[in-house]
Amino acid sequence: MQTLSRARSRKLATRKRPWRWVKRLILVSALTCTTLALIGIIFLFGTRSGEELREWAAGTLLTTQHDYWAPYTFLPEEKLNALKQQIRNPEVINSEPDETAKPEESPQEQPVVETPPEKPKQLIEVEDIDVSKGNYYFKGKIMYISDPKRVQLVVTNRKDRGDLLDEFVKKTNAIGIVNASGFADPDGYGKGAKAYGVVIHDGKILQGYNPKSGETALGITYDGKLITGSYTAEQLVKMGVRDAMSFRPQLIVNGKNLFKDKPAKSWGIQPRTAIGQKADGTIVFVVIDGRQPGHSIGASMNDLAELLEERGIVTAMAMDGGSSSMMLYNGEAITKTSCPYYRGRYLPNAWAVI
């Protein structure tokens, strides 16, 4: 009997041991999570680096459809309001005078200088971007278009939704193309049927806007000159603008980098698209991938302006970014969209090389 009782006791003890290990594992896990949470709280709220990280997070959230999450970064109210102010009211400079008529100057004879013929430029050249900033990194593409008159704004003619970039390509035979205007995008499910702000297509005003609303116009004239500033649609047409849209912020105007010496955190780190022009007339399309750890995190507006300034861009403005940012060349995507759908978003319009 005693031997049988001992055998039963051993069996019961054996059955209980696995539960002891489970309890110990749960306890250790709880202590580890609590310790890591405390370390995280101390870092985020007790160090300068943690505060900067919260500022980056707030700036990034404020430039998305989820800006209502920004207060949960627990930044001081004055800092959060300063970030909002920088985003909602960026510096705006008119690249051209408001008056289109200029006083005529008496022609002066210039000495004739014979120059050897230049080697013909390719219509499109593409540069790879791969930049590491230490705490983050980004990749993307820059497309150089030597003939600015070949750049046009293409506009969707659908009423139910916008077009995908590859649909624009099929309709227009565009060689290169990037996204342009922003659009209503509730919870990331907007269909891009209607653009925000001004839209001018082939010299016709399709959509006017209030320049004081925060949006900034960007247009290209019949002569291939890029113009940006706080202009009405009517002013743009009188200035000889063929195609135009609006977004924000301006990056470079008449050679001035508007983000030099400004805090980068206000606009956060995101996928980016921008349009610019060099002094020789070359138009540039830029797309920076983002929101993809292991590939590309994204860029700040400061990064974008600096990137363009280094390449001799004299006028540039940001387009809609985030999951809309995408570039196609010869019908193929050469950047990696952060949109879950590999073909990108439905868009109201796009800048294209026709």
Residue frames relative to the residue before (quaternion, step in Angstrom):
aa qw qx qy qz dx dy dz
M 1.0000 0.0000 0.0000 0.0000 0.00 0.00 0.00
Q 0.6594 0.5126 -0.3118 0.4529 3.56 0.94 -0.90
T 0.6432 0.5226 -0.3201 0.4591 3.56 1.03 -0.84
L 0.6504 0.5157 -0.3102 0.4634 3.59 1.02 -0.83
S 0.6393 0.5275 -0.3192 0.4594 3.59 1.03 -0.80
R 0.6497 0.5073 -0.3193 0.4676 3.58 0.99 -0.83
A 0.6338 0.5357 -0.3306 0.4495 3.60 0.99 -0.80
R 0.6570 0.5050 -0.3109 0.4655 3.55 1.00 -0.85
S 0.6363 0.5367 -0.3203 0.4522 3.58 1.01 -0.83
R 0.6476 0.5161 -0.3170 0.4622 3.56 1.02 -0.84
K 0.6442 0.5246 -0.3211 0.4546 3.59 1.00 -0.83
L 0.6538 0.5100 -0.3102 0.4650 3.57 1.00 -0.85
A 0.6470 0.5178 -0.3139 0.4633 3.57 0.99 -0.86
T 0.6400 0.5287 -0.3200 0.4566 3.58 1.02 -0.84
R 0.6548 0.5172 -0.3089 0.4564 3.57 1.02 -0.81
K 0.6823 0.5075 -0.2846 0.4427 3.59 1.04 -0.79
R 0.5658 0.6497 -0.3841 0.3320 3.63 1.09 -0.66
P 0.6494 0.5089 -0.3528 0.4415 3.66 0.82 -0.82
W 0.6501 0.5141 -0.3236 0.4565 3.60 0.98 -0.74
R 0.5963 0.5509 -0.3648 0.4559 3.58 1.09 -0.62
W 0.6650 0.5040 -0.3002 0.4622 3.57 0.96 -0.89
V 0.6259 0.5316 -0.3337 0.4629 3.56 1.06 -0.77
K 0.6554 0.5111 -0.3075 0.4634 3.57 0.93 -0.90
R 0.6545 0.5086 -0.3116 0.4646 3.57 0.98 -0.88
L 0.6444 0.5273 -0.3184 0.4531 3.57 1.00 -0.87
I 0.6489 0.5092 -0.3162 0.4688 3.59 0.97 -0.87
L 0.6559 0.5205 -0.3066 0.4526 3.58 0.96 -0.90
V 0.6666 0.4947 -0.2964 0.4723 3.58 0.91 -0.94
S 0.6476 0.5206 -0.3154 0.4584 3.59 0.98 -0.86
A 0.6553 0.5132 -0.3074 0.4613 3.57 0.96 -0.90
L 0.6610 0.4976 -0.3052 0.4715 3.59 0.96 -0.88
T 0.6463 0.5222 -0.3196 0.4555 3.59 1.00 -0.83
C 0.6678 0.4981 -0.2978 0.4661 3.59 0.92 -0.94
T 0.6478 0.5174 -0.3162 0.4612 3.57 0.98 -0.83
T 0.6543 0.5143 -0.3068 0.4618 3.56 0.97 -0.89
L 0.6689 0.4908 -0.2992 0.4714 3.60 0.93 -0.92
A 0.6327 0.5312 -0.3309 0.4560 3.59 1.03 -0.78
L 0.6560 0.5071 -0.3062 0.4678 3.58 0.98 -0.85
I 0.6392 0.5127 -0.3211 0.4748 3.57 1.01 -0.84
G 0.6517 0.5233 -0.3084 0.4543 3.58 1.00 -0.87
I 0.6523 0.5111 -0.3062 0.4685 3.58 0.97 -0.88
I 0.6485 0.5138 -0.3131 0.4662 3.57 0.95 -0.88
F 0.6627 0.5029 -0.3053 0.4633 3.60 0.98 -0.88
L 0.7187 0.4723 -0.2659 0.4355 3.59 0.79 -1.04
F 0.8074 0.2872 -0.1246 0.5001 3.57 0.95 -0.86
G 0.7389 0.4130 -0.2389 0.4758 3.58 1.21 -0.16
T 0.7252 0.3636 -0.2391 0.5336 3.59 1.25 0.02
R 0.5977 -0.5676 0.4307 0.3676 3.57 -1.24 0.51
S 0.6317 0.5324 -0.3358 0.4524 3.60 1.02 -0.77
G 0.6455 0.5243 -0.3168 0.4562 3.57 1.02 -0.77
E 0.6428 0.5115 -0.3175 0.4737 3.57 1.02 -0.80
E 0.6384 0.5185 -0.3230 0.4682 3.60 1.00 -0.81
L 0.6331 0.5277 -0.3268 0.4625 3.59 1.02 -0.79
R 0.6550 0.4975 -0.3095 0.4773 3.59 1.01 -0.78
E 0.6178 0.5298 -0.3397 0.4714 3.59 1.11 -0.66
W 0.6296 0.5193 -0.3282 0.4757 3.60 1.00 -0.84
A 0.6657 0.5094 -0.3048 0.4522 3.58 0.91 -0.94
A 0.6572 0.5070 -0.3113 0.4628 3.58 0.95 -0.88
G 0.6584 0.5133 -0.3075 0.4566 3.58 0.93 -0.90
T 0.6477 0.5151 -0.3111 0.4673 3.56 1.01 -0.82
L 0.6758 0.4948 -0.2937 0.4606 3.60 0.91 -0.89
L 0.6551 0.5418 -0.3131 0.4234 3.58 1.00 -0.80
T 0.7014 0.4324 -0.2705 0.4978 3.59 1.19 -0.39
T 0.6254 0.4949 -0.3478 0.4929 3.59 1.25 0.36
Q 0.6503 -0.4828 0.3997 0.4292 3.56 -1.33 -0.09
H 0.6759 0.4785 -0.2815 0.4848 3.59 1.28 -0.17
D 0.1853 0.8309 -0.5069 0.1356 3.58 1.06 0.75
Y 0.5485 0.6261 -0.3929 0.3910 3.59 1.24 -0.34
W 0.6051 0.5503 -0.3587 0.4499 3.61 1.27 -0.21
A 0.4887 0.7124 -0.4164 0.2834 3.60 1.17 -0.45
P 0.6455 0.5272 -0.3533 0.4250 3.69 0.88 -0.74
Y 0.6392 0.5453 -0.3322 0.4287 3.59 1.17 -0.51
T 0.4925 0.5874 -0.4629 0.4451 3.58 1.25 0.33
F 0.3277 -0.8002 0.4476 0.2280 3.57 1.40 -0.12
L 0.2465 0.7404 -0.5700 0.2571 3.54 0.92 0.94
P 0.5886 -0.5353 0.4411 0.4153 3.60 -1.15 0.42
E 0.6170 -0.6045 0.3568 0.3559 3.57 -0.97 0.85
E 0.6567 0.5192 -0.3313 0.4353 3.60 0.96 -0.80
K 0.6475 0.5043 -0.3223 0.4718 3.61 1.06 -0.69
L 0.6489 0.5109 -0.3183 0.4655 3.57 0.97 -0.83
N 0.6586 0.4977 -0.3085 0.4727 3.59 0.97 -0.81
A 0.6229 0.5349 -0.3422 0.4569 3.59 1.06 -0.69
L 0.6351 0.5172 -0.3236 0.4738 3.59 1.03 -0.79
K 0.6490 0.5191 -0.3139 0.4592 3.59 0.95 -0.89
Q 0.6514 0.5312 -0.3117 0.4430 3.57 0.98 -0.89
Q 0.6594 0.5150 -0.3071 0.4535 3.59 0.97 -0.87
I 0.6785 0.4816 -0.2868 0.4748 3.59 1.07 -0.72
R 0.7297 0.4479 -0.2492 0.4525 3.58 0.85 -0.97
N 0.8032 0.1848 -0.0860 0.5598 3.58 1.08 -0.64
P 0.0261 0.8201 -0.5702 0.0405 3.60 0.47 1.13
E 0.6173 -0.5349 0.4186 0.3969 3.55 -1.24 0.42
V 0.0818 -0.7943 0.6017 0.0165 3.57 -0.93 0.94
I 0.0296 -0.7809 0.6238 -0.0153 3.57 -0.90 1.00
N 0.3812 -0.7072 0.5462 0.2372 3.57 -0.94 0.87
S 0.3837 -0.7508 0.4919 0.2170 3.56 -0.70 1.07
E 0.7613 0.2164 -0.1315 0.5969 3.58 1.27 -0.45
P 0.5787 -0.5688 0.4351 0.3902 3.63 -1.13 0.51
D 0.5950 -0.5842 0.4135 0.3656 3.57 -1.15 0.58
E 0.6852 0.4452 -0.2855 0.5009 3.58 1.02 -0.78
T 0.3371 -0.7591 0.5221 0.1937 3.55 -0.80 0.99
A 0.6537 0.5054 -0.3227 0.4616 3.57 1.12 -0.57
K 0.0992 -0.7945 0.5984 0.0279 3.56 -0.81 0.95
P 0.5386 -0.6225 0.4423 0.3560 3.64 -1.00 0.69
E 0.4503 -0.6959 0.4912 0.2675 3.50 -0.97 0.89
E 0.2532 -0.7600 0.5836 0.1329 3.52 -0.98 0.86
S 0.5135 -0.6393 0.4690 0.3281 3.53 -1.03 0.75
P 0.4618 -0.7002 0.4633 0.2859 3.58 -0.79 0.96
Q 0.1744 -0.7698 0.6077 0.0876 3.51 -1.08 0.82
E 0.4959 -0.6607 0.4765 0.3010 3.50 -1.02 0.84
Q 0.1480 -0.7842 0.5999 0.0571 3.53 -0.90 0.97
P 0.5178 -0.6353 0.4619 0.3389 3.57 -0.99 0.74
V 0.4170 -0.7018 0.5233 0.2444 3.55 -0.99 0.85
V 0.0629 -0.7933 0.6056 -0.0048 3.55 -0.72 1.11
E 0.2877 -0.7622 0.5563 0.1640 3.54 -0.69 1.07
T 0.0719 -0.7917 0.6066 0.0106 3.54 -0.84 1.04
P 0.5203 -0.6344 0.4583 0.3417 3.56 -1.01 0.71
P 0.5723 -0.6018 0.4168 0.3696 3.61 -1.03 0.65
E 0.4202 -0.7110 0.5094 0.2417 3.54 -1.00 0.93
K 0.5470 -0.5864 0.4828 0.3518 3.51 -1.24 0.53
P 0.5039 -0.6649 0.4438 0.3270 3.65 -0.74 0.94
K 0.3654 -0.7308 0.5354 0.2136 3.56 -0.94 0.93
Q 0.5006 -0.5959 0.5236 0.3466 3.51 -1.22 0.52
L 0.5721 -0.6005 0.4226 0.3654 3.58 -1.06 0.68
I 0.8148 0.0744 -0.0004 0.5750 3.59 0.90 -0.93
E 0.0090 0.7477 -0.6639 0.0026 3.52 -1.11 0.86
V 0.1976 -0.7944 0.5688 0.0805 3.58 -1.00 0.81
E 0.1520 -0.7824 0.6016 0.0533 3.55 -0.97 0.98
D 0.3749 -0.7073 0.5539 0.2287 3.57 -1.01 0.85
I 0.1831 -0.7612 0.6143 0.0986 3.56 -1.08 0.81
D 0.1245 0.7659 -0.6191 0.1205 3.56 -0.86 1.01
V 0.1119 0.8245 -0.5315 0.1588 3.58 -0.07 1.33
S 0.1384 -0.7607 0.6289 0.0816 3.56 -1.06 0.85
K 0.1751 -0.8005 0.5690 0.0695 3.56 -0.84 1.04
G 0.6385 -0.5180 0.3274 0.4655 3.58 1.24 0.30
N 0.8062 0.2179 -0.1062 0.5396 3.58 0.41 -1.23
Y 0.7915 0.0608 -0.0333 0.6073 3.58 1.21 -0.42
Y 0.1942 -0.7750 0.5955 0.0837 3.55 -1.28 0.25
F 0.0399 -0.8098 0.5844 0.0327 3.56 -1.19 0.43
K 0.1771 -0.7530 0.6273 0.0898 3.50 -1.31 0.61
G 0.1629 0.7926 -0.5772 0.1103 3.55 -1.18 0.48
K 0.4207 -0.6785 0.5394 0.2677 3.54 -1.31 -0.38
I 0.1449 -0.7271 0.6591 0.1257 3.52 -1.29 0.56
M 0.1513 -0.7781 0.6063 0.0638 3.55 -0.84 1.04
Y 0.1755 -0.7787 0.5977 0.0748 3.57 -0.78 1.07
I 0.1020 -0.7894 0.6047 0.0272 3.59 -0.80 1.07
S 0.3337 -0.8033 0.4599 0.1783 3.59 -0.32 1.25
D 0.7445 0.3223 -0.2007 0.5492 3.61 1.12 -0.60
P 0.2842 -0.8069 0.4892 0.1699 3.63 -0.15 1.23
K 0.5973 0.5834 -0.3670 0.4101 3.61 1.16 -0.49
R 0.6152 0.5490 -0.3442 0.4491 3.59 1.26 -0.26
V 0.6032 0.5579 -0.3551 0.4459 3.61 1.29 -0.16
Q 0.0470 0.8053 -0.5843 0.0887 3.56 -0.75 1.10
L 0.4198 -0.6458 0.5646 0.2965 3.54 -1.30 0.39
V 0.1370 -0.7743 0.6132 0.0750 3.59 -0.73 1.06
V 0.1846 -0.8154 0.5481 0.0273 3.55 -0.91 1.01
T 0.4904 -0.6578 0.4820 0.3074 3.58 -0.99 0.82
N 0.2319 -0.7605 0.5867 0.1539 3.58 -1.14 0.62
R 0.4709 0.6639 -0.4395 0.3798 3.54 1.30 0.30
K 0.3577 -0.7316 0.5409 0.2103 3.58 -1.19 0.52
D 0.6884 0.5053 -0.2805 0.4383 3.58 1.10 -0.72
R 0.7883 -0.0640 0.0717 0.6077 3.57 1.15 -0.66
G 0.5606 -0.5687 0.4632 0.3844 3.52 -1.32 0.06
D 0.5427 -0.5950 0.4691 0.3625 3.55 -1.31 -0.27
L 0.4701 -0.5970 0.5600 0.3301 3.53 -1.29 0.43
L 0.6389 -0.5360 0.3694 0.4101 3.59 -1.13 0.48
D 0.6786 0.4842 -0.3143 0.4542 3.60 0.91 -0.81
E 0.5953 0.5396 -0.3665 0.4692 3.60 1.22 -0.40
F 0.6057 0.5307 -0.3422 0.4842 3.57 1.08 -0.72
V 0.6388 0.5402 -0.3206 0.4442 3.57 0.98 -0.88
K 0.6718 0.5001 -0.2994 0.4572 3.58 0.90 -0.91
K 0.6795 0.5026 -0.2877 0.4504 3.58 1.04 -0.80
T 0.8144 0.2949 -0.1072 0.4881 3.59 0.99 -0.87
N 0.3535 -0.7359 0.4888 0.3075 3.59 1.29 -0.29
A 0.1872 0.8077 -0.5306 0.1762 3.57 1.08 0.76
I 0.3976 -0.7121 0.5310 0.2300 3.56 -1.05 0.85
G 0.7817 0.0292 0.0039 0.6230 3.54 1.03 -0.88
I 0.0230 0.8181 -0.5710 0.0649 3.61 -1.03 0.70
V 0.0125 -0.7657 0.6429 0.0115 3.56 -1.22 0.69
N 0.6063 -0.5537 0.4262 0.3798 3.56 -1.27 0.38
A 0.2495 -0.7848 0.5540 0.1223 3.59 -1.21 0.52
S 0.8601 0.1587 -0.0783 0.4785 3.61 -0.29 -1.29
G 0.4653 -0.6124 0.5559 0.3154 3.48 -1.38 0.33
F 0.1190 -0.7848 0.6063 0.0487 3.59 -1.29 0.23
A 0.6494 -0.4939 0.3916 0.4254 3.56 -1.29 0.32
D 0.0352 0.8273 -0.5519 0.0984 3.55 -0.72 1.11
P 0.0202 -0.8406 0.5413 0.0028 3.64 0.57 1.08
D 0.8579 -0.0504 -0.0230 0.5109 3.55 -0.75 1.19
G 0.6571 -0.5503 0.3072 0.4134 3.57 1.13 0.62
Y 0.6345 0.5405 -0.3336 0.4404 3.61 1.25 0.25
G 0.3009 0.7630 -0.5164 0.2462 3.59 1.18 0.50
K 0.3445 -0.7714 0.5063 0.1728 3.58 -1.06 0.76
G 0.4856 -0.7444 0.3915 0.2382 3.56 1.24 0.33
A 0.3392 0.7672 -0.4954 0.2257 3.61 1.09 0.52
K 0.8009 0.1779 -0.0716 0.5673 3.59 1.08 -0.72
A 0.3760 -0.7422 0.5176 0.1996 3.56 -0.83 1.05
Y 0.4562 -0.6030 0.5638 0.3323 3.52 -1.33 0.33
G 0.8339 0.2907 -0.1676 0.4382 3.57 -1.18 0.56
V 0.7777 -0.3577 0.2663 0.4430 3.51 -1.36 -0.36
V 0.0075 -0.7563 0.6536 0.0296 3.55 -1.23 0.61
I 0.0258 0.7622 -0.6449 0.0497 3.57 -0.76 1.11
H 0.0084 -0.8054 0.5912 -0.0423 3.54 -0.81 1.04
D 0.8436 -0.0570 -0.0135 0.5338 3.55 -0.72 1.15
G 0.7397 -0.4460 0.2156 0.4555 3.56 0.97 0.95
K 0.6491 0.4971 -0.3157 0.4816 3.60 1.28 -0.04
I 0.3942 -0.7103 0.5346 0.2330 3.56 -0.94 0.92
L 0.1563 -0.7977 0.5788 0.0656 3.58 -0.47 1.20
Q 0.7955 0.0226 0.0422 0.6041 3.53 1.15 -0.65
G 0.2178 -0.7710 0.5843 0.1291 3.58 -0.79 1.02
Y 0.1015 -0.7948 0.5941 0.0717 3.57 -1.27 -0.02
N 0.4793 -0.6322 0.5205 0.3156 3.55 -1.33 0.16
P 0.3868 -0.7542 0.4754 0.2359 3.63 -0.44 1.14
K 0.6452 0.5291 -0.3243 0.4456 3.61 1.20 -0.45
S 0.4934 0.6887 -0.4138 0.3332 3.59 1.28 -0.02
G 0.6265 -0.5208 0.3498 0.4624 3.59 1.24 -0.24
E 0.6022 0.5327 -0.3579 0.4749 3.57 1.23 -0.42
T 0.1961 -0.7711 0.5966 0.1049 3.58 -1.11 0.68
A 0.4253 -0.7323 0.4780 0.2332 3.56 -0.87 0.99
L 0.0148 -0.7470 0.6636 0.0366 3.52 -1.28 0.59
G 0.0845 0.8142 -0.5664 0.0952 3.54 -0.70 1.09
I 0.2702 -0.7309 0.5982 0.1871 3.53 -1.31 0.23
T 0.3927 -0.7455 0.4958 0.2103 3.56 -0.83 1.03
Y 0.6766 -0.4652 0.3720 0.4329 3.54 -1.34 0.11
D 0.6665 0.4877 -0.2950 0.4805 3.58 1.20 -0.50
G 0.5587 -0.6428 0.3714 0.3699 3.59 1.29 -0.02
K 0.4991 0.6400 -0.4455 0.3779 3.60 1.15 0.49
L 0.3682 -0.7235 0.5463 0.2062 3.55 -0.97 0.94
I 0.0625 -0.7895 0.6104 -0.0127 3.57 -0.87 1.05
T 0.0500 0.7977 -0.5995 0.0429 3.57 -0.96 0.84
G 0.3995 0.7094 -0.5178 0.2628 3.56 -1.08 0.71
S 0.6355 -0.5102 0.4149 0.4047 3.53 -1.35 -0.23
Y 0.2306 0.7722 -0.5419 0.2383 3.55 0.27 1.34
T 0.4384 -0.6356 0.5498 0.3186 3.55 -1.20 0.49
A 0.6624 -0.4928 0.3721 0.4242 3.56 -1.27 0.29
E 0.6463 0.5292 -0.3166 0.4495 3.57 1.01 -0.84
Q 0.6333 0.5243 -0.3279 0.4653 3.58 0.99 -0.78
L 0.6512 0.5293 -0.3176 0.4415 3.55 0.94 -0.89
V 0.6537 0.5071 -0.3153 0.4649 3.58 0.94 -0.86
K 0.6567 0.5066 -0.3074 0.4665 3.60 0.99 -0.82
M 0.6634 0.4948 -0.2962 0.4768 3.58 1.19 -0.55
G 0.5845 -0.6193 0.3571 0.3838 3.57 1.27 0.12
V 0.3697 0.7333 -0.4901 0.2922 3.58 1.22 0.46
R 0.3098 -0.7602 0.5505 0.1521 3.57 -0.87 1.00
D 0.7976 0.0288 0.0281 0.6018 3.58 0.93 -0.97
A 0.0997 0.7998 -0.5861 0.0824 3.57 -1.04 0.78
M 0.0276 -0.7432 0.6679 0.0278 3.51 -1.36 0.45
S 0.2710 -0.7707 0.5427 0.1953 3.59 -1.19 -0.13
F 0.1364 0.7325 -0.6611 0.0885 3.50 -1.27 0.66
R 0.2311 -0.7609 0.5751 0.1918 3.61 -1.08 -0.61
P 0.6763 -0.1245 -0.7081 -0.1604 1.56 -2.35 0.85
Q 0.5830 -0.4909 0.4832 0.4309 3.52 -1.37 0.02
L 0.2908 -0.7645 0.5534 0.1575 3.57 -1.09 0.74
I 0.7815 -0.0262 0.0658 0.6198 3.56 0.91 -1.00
V 0.0043 0.7867 -0.6172 0.0133 3.58 -0.97 0.88
N 0.8418 -0.0723 -0.0077 0.5349 3.54 -0.72 1.15
G 0.7513 -0.4184 0.1943 0.4719 3.54 0.97 0.95
K 0.6138 0.5499 -0.3524 0.4435 3.61 1.24 -0.13
N 0.3159 -0.7330 0.5773 0.1721 3.57 -0.77 1.09
L 0.2858 -0.8096 0.4926 0.1418 3.59 -0.34 1.25
F 0.6999 0.4436 -0.2732 0.4886 3.60 1.24 -0.20
K 0.4107 0.6998 -0.4894 0.3195 3.58 1.23 0.14
D 0.8497 0.0919 -0.1170 0.5059 3.56 -0.97 1.00
K 0.5544 0.5680 -0.4254 0.4348 3.60 1.16 0.49
P 0.5631 -0.6032 0.4242 0.3729 3.61 -1.06 0.64
A 0.4130 -0.7465 0.4736 0.2191 3.57 -0.85 0.99
K 0.5778 0.6645 -0.3630 0.3047 3.56 1.15 -0.61
S 0.5636 0.6494 -0.3952 0.3232 3.60 1.09 -0.62
W 0.7623 0.3299 -0.1960 0.5212 3.61 1.03 -0.70
G 0.4457 -0.7303 0.4331 0.2837 3.59 1.26 0.08
I 0.5019 -0.5992 0.5190 0.3461 3.55 -1.34 -0.41
Q 0.1258 0.8040 -0.5571 0.1655 3.56 -0.59 1.18
P 0.5770 -0.4675 0.4874 0.4593 3.57 -1.32 -0.03
R 0.1222 -0.8291 0.5453 0.0194 3.61 -0.91 0.88
T 0.0766 -0.7339 0.6695 0.0855 3.51 -1.36 0.50
A 0.0506 0.7953 -0.6026 0.0415 3.60 -1.01 0.76
I 0.2142 -0.7328 0.6316 0.1348 3.54 -1.32 0.50
G 0.0769 0.8072 -0.5815 0.0661 3.58 -0.97 0.83
Q 0.2305 -0.7568 0.5926 0.1516 3.53 -1.38 0.02
K 0.3682 -0.7062 0.5657 0.2138 3.54 -1.09 0.82
A 0.6861 -0.4896 0.3459 0.4123 3.56 -1.30 0.29
D 0.6901 0.4734 -0.2907 0.4638 3.62 1.08 -0.63
G 0.6488 -0.5497 0.3011 0.4316 3.59 1.30 0.16
T 0.4759 0.6831 -0.4370 0.3404 3.59 1.22 -0.28
I 0.2612 -0.7465 0.5938 0.1484 3.57 -0.89 0.98
V 0.1349 -0.7871 0.5965 0.0800 3.57 -1.07 0.73
F 0.1780 -0.7147 0.6666 0.1151 3.52 -1.19 0.79
V 0.0487 -0.7959 0.6032 0.0155 3.59 -0.93 0.87
V 0.0358 0.7658 -0.6419 0.0150 3.56 -1.01 0.85
I 0.1190 -0.7697 0.6261 0.0384 3.55 -0.89 1.06
D 0.3754 -0.7198 0.5400 0.2220 3.58 -0.79 1.02
G 0.0533 0.8136 -0.5781 0.0309 3.59 -1.19 0.43
R 0.7601 0.3760 -0.3015 0.4358 3.53 -1.44 0.08
Q 0.6365 0.5048 -0.3243 0.4847 3.59 1.16 0.55
P 0.2059 -0.8011 0.5510 0.1104 3.61 0.15 1.25
G 0.7350 0.3443 -0.2971 0.5029 3.54 -0.92 0.95
H 0.7451 0.2803 -0.1869 0.5757 3.57 1.25 -0.41
S 0.7516 -0.2711 0.2399 0.5514 3.58 0.55 -1.18
I 0.3451 -0.7560 0.5247 0.1845 3.57 -0.80 1.05
G 0.5694 -0.5492 0.4104 0.4536 3.57 0.99 -0.88
A 0.3638 -0.7318 0.5424 0.1946 3.56 -1.31 0.20
S 0.4460 -0.6370 0.5482 0.3079 3.54 -1.28 0.41
M 0.6400 -0.4957 0.3958 0.4336 3.58 -1.25 0.17
N 0.5946 0.5600 -0.3578 0.4525 3.58 1.11 -0.64
D 0.6352 0.5283 -0.3216 0.4626 3.57 0.99 -0.88
L 0.6702 0.5168 -0.2920 0.4455 3.55 0.92 -0.99
A 0.6731 0.4904 -0.2937 0.4692 3.59 0.90 -0.94
E 0.6553 0.5155 -0.3062 0.4594 3.58 0.99 -0.85
L 0.6251 0.5509 -0.3213 0.4500 3.55 1.03 -0.88
L 0.6999 0.4647 -0.2595 0.4763 3.57 0.93 -0.93
E 0.6345 0.5375 -0.3306 0.4463 3.56 0.96 -0.84
E 0.6435 0.5367 -0.3179 0.4436 3.58 0.98 -0.84
R 0.7318 0.4135 -0.2246 0.4930 3.59 1.16 -0.56
G 0.6247 -0.6132 0.3158 0.3661 3.54 1.22 0.50
I 0.3785 0.7166 -0.5022 0.3016 3.59 1.17 0.45
V 0.2268 -0.8063 0.5362 0.1048 3.61 -0.82 0.99
T 0.7753 0.1171 -0.0862 0.6147 3.61 1.23 -0.37
A 0.1866 0.7877 -0.5656 0.1573 3.58 -0.80 0.98
M 0.0310 -0.7848 0.6189 0.0094 3.54 -1.20 0.63
A 0.4974 -0.6482 0.4921 0.3006 3.56 -1.15 0.67
M 0.2824 -0.7074 0.6221 0.1812 3.53 -1.22 0.67
D 0.7144 -0.3561 0.3235 0.5081 3.57 -1.27 -0.23
G 0.1895 -0.8047 0.5558 0.0869 3.58 -0.97 0.83
G 0.5649 0.6243 -0.4266 0.3304 3.54 -1.08 -0.75
S 0.8262 -0.2134 0.1586 0.4967 3.57 -1.03 -0.78
S 0.5588 0.5888 -0.3978 0.4277 3.62 1.28 -0.04
S 0.5727 0.6383 -0.3740 0.3531 3.59 1.14 -0.60
M 0.2872 0.7437 -0.5515 0.2456 3.55 -0.66 1.15
M 0.1107 -0.7839 0.6089 0.0498 3.57 -1.14 0.69
L 0.1132 -0.7724 0.6229 0.0511 3.54 -1.05 0.92
Y 0.0505 -0.7743 0.6305 0.0186 3.55 -1.15 0.71
N 0.8278 -0.0281 -0.0478 0.5582 3.57 -0.68 1.14
G 0.7371 -0.4589 0.2184 0.4455 3.54 0.99 0.93
E 0.6915 0.4477 -0.2718 0.4976 3.60 1.27 -0.10
A 0.4762 -0.6501 0.5073 0.3055 3.58 -1.07 0.75
I 0.1184 -0.8042 0.5800 0.0535 3.59 -0.79 1.03
T 0.6667 0.3428 -0.3105 0.5844 3.55 1.33 0.23
K 0.4300 -0.7042 0.5124 0.2380 3.55 -1.27 0.38
T 0.3029 -0.7904 0.5071 0.1623 3.57 -0.30 1.26
S 0.4085 -0.6894 0.5379 0.2617 3.56 -1.19 0.60
C 0.4538 0.6684 -0.4529 0.3770 3.57 1.31 0.03
P 0.5454 -0.6295 0.4301 0.3482 3.64 -0.93 0.76
Y 0.6824 0.4276 -0.2714 0.5270 3.57 1.16 -0.63
Y 0.4637 -0.7407 0.4104 0.2606 3.57 -0.53 1.17
R 0.6526 0.5045 -0.3200 0.4660 3.61 1.20 -0.41
G 0.5786 -0.6309 0.3567 0.3740 3.59 1.27 0.04
R 0.6887 -0.4856 0.3703 0.3909 3.54 -1.35 -0.38
Y 0.5138 -0.5516 0.5406 0.3735 3.53 -1.38 0.24
L 0.0860 -0.8352 0.5427 -0.0232 3.59 -0.71 1.10
P 0.4897 -0.6730 0.4671 0.2986 3.59 -1.09 0.68
N 0.7959 -0.0632 0.0626 0.5988 3.58 1.14 -0.59
A 0.1131 -0.7822 0.6097 0.0604 3.57 -1.32 0.14
W 0.4143 -0.6562 0.5620 0.2861 3.55 -1.26 0.46
A 0.0114 -0.8322 0.5508 -0.0632 3.57 -0.71 1.09
V 0.3481 -0.6744 0.6070 0.2359 3.52 -1.31 0.51
I 0.1232 -0.8285 0.5458 0.0212 3.55 -0.37 1.27
